């Protein structure tokens, strides 16, 4: 289960490409240990997007997580099965 994270532990950066890049402190990473890639697209290549997230997660020693949706649809999350099972057993 994900515990509450104090908003003060999250820093938000907006890149020149107008993307939002959150940065977590070490304390926040202990509570939310995921590297997140968010997609809002009508057409999605989940394998390509997950591979990119895996690379980013490896650099930060986090677990990869892809959140995705398309207009007027529910949002979904993709993560490794082992990580999902770990969450279930906590």
C-alpha positions as CSV (number, residue, x, y, z in Angstrom):
1,X,0.0,0.0,0.0
2,X,1.2,3.5,-0.8
3,X,1.5,5.7,2.2
4,X,0.7,9.4,2.3
5,X,3.5,11.7,0.8
6,X,3.9,15.2,2.2
7,X,3.5,17.6,-0.8
8,X,6.7,19.3,0.5
9,X,8.6,16.1,-0.6
10,X,7.7,16.6,-4.2
11,X,9.3,19.2,-6.5
12,X,7.7,19.9,-9.9
13,X,9.8,21.1,-12.9
14,X,8.4,22.2,-16.3
15,X,10.8,21.4,-19.1
16,X,11.3,23.5,-22.3
17,X,9.1,20.9,-24.1
18,X,6.3,21.9,-21.6
19,X,6.4,18.5,-19.9
20,X,5.9,18.2,-16.1
21,X,8.8,16.4,-14.4
22,X,8.3,15.6,-10.7
23,X,11.3,15.0,-8.5
24,X,11.0,13.1,-5.3
25,X,13.2,13.5,-2.2
26,X,14.8,10.3,-0.7
27,X,12.1,10.2,2.0
28,X,9.4,10.4,-0.7
29,X,11.1,7.6,-2.7
30,X,10.9,5.3,0.2
31,X,7.1,5.7,0.2
32,X,6.6,5.9,-3.6
33,X,9.4,4.0,-5.3
34,X,8.2,4.3,-8.9
35,X,9.5,6.0,-12.0
36,X,6.3,7.2,-13.7
37,X,5.7,7.8,-17.4
38,X,2.2,9.3,-18.2
39,X,0.6,9.0,-21.6
40,X,-2.6,10.5,-22.9
41,X,-2.8,9.2,-26.5
42,X,-5.3,7.7,-28.8
43,X,-2.7,5.2,-30.0
44,X,-0.2,3.7,-27.6
45,X,2.8,1.5,-28.0
46,X,2.9,0.2,-24.5
47,X,6.1,-1.9,-25.1
48,X,8.0,1.1,-26.3
49,X,6.8,3.3,-23.5
50,X,7.4,0.7,-20.9
51,X,11.0,0.2,-22.2
52,X,11.7,3.9,-21.9
53,X,10.3,3.9,-18.3
54,X,12.4,0.9,-17.4
55,X,15.5,2.8,-18.6
56,X,14.6,5.8,-16.5
57,X,13.7,3.7,-13.5
58,X,17.1,1.9,-13.6
59,X,18.9,5.2,-13.6
60,X,17.1,6.2,-10.4
61,X,16.9,2.8,-8.8
62,X,13.1,2.8,-8.9
63,X,10.4,0.5,-10.3
64,X,8.9,1.4,-13.7
65,X,5.2,2.4,-14.0
66,X,3.3,3.6,-17.0
67,X,0.0,5.4,-16.5
68,X,-2.0,5.8,-19.7
69,X,-5.4,6.9,-21.0
70,X,-7.1,8.4,-24.0
71,X,-9.7,11.2,-24.2
72,X,-12.8,10.5,-22.1
73,X,-11.6,7.1,-21.0
74,X,-10.5,5.6,-17.7
75,X,-6.8,5.7,-16.8
76,X,-4.8,2.5,-16.5
77,X,-1.4,1.6,-15.0
78,X,1.1,-0.9,-16.3
79,X,3.9,-2.2,-14.0
80,X,6.0,-5.4,-13.7
81,X,4.1,-8.4,-12.4
82,X,6.7,-9.0,-9.7
83,X,6.2,-5.4,-8.4
84,X,2.4,-5.9,-8.5
85,X,2.8,-9.1,-6.5
86,X,5.1,-7.3,-4.0
87,X,2.4,-4.6,-3.5
88,X,-0.2,-7.2,-2.9
89,X,1.8,-9.0,-0.2
90,X,2.6,-5.8,1.8
